[in-house]
């Protein structure tokens, strides 16, 4: 089992794959904002990084050793909650995702440890930019190799004349 | 802390957190738009609309809800009278949580469709929208 949570595009961040089970919600505002999901018996704590009121948001997931590690989020008092979460996810393998209320998870990227609560957004956005640039470079490379791709590059989607 | 499930009195106000989008070209701002959740999707774990008890500033709201995030230009709040929500058929009950002691749940007994979303939004019209300033 990977250190990184498995995320499926189009899923809600708090139930990020078909095999996920939302075990606990520690903080919510209309939607779960901090909670515990389990995939194939492996626990991951998730938290909303930005966009707590939607419509677009960013999320982070960190693998825990056992689900009981997250018990500290239950036992701490309100003033200790942020510190408890920060300590819990420190130096763990992390996954970062962008989501929208309408569509669900849009894109995600794994972040190698040590990740932290404070730098999840910065590192996540940086890794996503790299991923997008790599995809663009791959597309450019394919277009050089296959001219047929180049020829349809500027095609647009238009309604069929039969439908007009 | 108020008891969970206790009705809020009609004269109380509630605060909802939303988001600001700033339209700009370079350093010139040409408009701001605001977005707030106005509907629920019960099939996606959204069982009640979260608001806060009282008329609360953007900075205070963000400090309660956005753990690890500071309030700023991207944040906005809007306010409604509980009596307006109740008149339009919503229930407004205290639902304090550990992280948000002044959490309030707004629910509607029927389907929360587009008409109900509009009714919900109208309750907040009277007091305008207040964006973050820092």
Contacts between the chains, C-beta under 8 A, distances in Angstrom:
chain1	res1	chain2	res2	distance
A	12	B	44	5.5
A	12	B	45	7.1
A	14	B	45	6.5
A	15	B	45	7.3
A	22	B	45	7.2
A	26	B	98	7.8
A	26	B	99	7.1
A	27	B	67	6.5
A	27	B	97	7.3
A	27	B	99	4.4
A	27	B	100	7.6
A	28	B	50	7.1
A	28	B	97	7.1
A	29	B	17	7.0
A	29	B	50	4.3
A	29	B	65	4.9
A	29	B	100	6.9
A	29	B	103	7.6
A	30	B	37	5.7
A	30	B	40	7.5
A	30	B	46	5.9
A	30	B	48	7.4
A	30	B	49	5.7
A	30	B	50	4.3
A	31	B	44	7.9
A	31	B	45	6.8
A	31	B	46	6.0
A	32	B	45	6.5
A	33	B	65	7.4
A	33	B	67	7.4
A	34	B	67	6.8
A	34	B	99	7.8
A	47	B	67	7.2
A	47	B	68	7.8
A	48	B	66	7.9
A	49	B	68	7.5
A	49	B	69	7.7
A	50	B	66	7.6
A	50	B	69	6.0
A	51	B	19	7.2
A	52	B	17	6.9
A	52	B	65	5.3
A	52	B	66	4.7
A	52	B	69	7.2
A	53	B	16	8.0
A	53	B	17	4.4
A	53	B	18	5.2
A	53	B	19	5.4
A	53	B	36	7.1
A	53	B	37	6.6
A	53	B	65	7.5
A	53	B	75	7.7
A	54	B	19	6.9
A	54	B	35	7.2
A	54	B	37	5.7
A	55	B	19	7.0
A	55	B	35	5.5
A	55	B	37	7.9
A	77	B	98	7.4
A	78	B	98	5.6
A	78	B	99	5.9
A	78	B	101	7.0
A	81	B	67	6.8
A	81	B	98	7.3
A	81	B	99	5.6
A	82	B	67	5.1
A	82	B	68	5.9
A	85	B	67	6.9
A	85	B	68	7.7
A	86	B	68	7.5
A	101	B	37	7.4
A	117	B	68	6.0
A	118	B	68	7.2
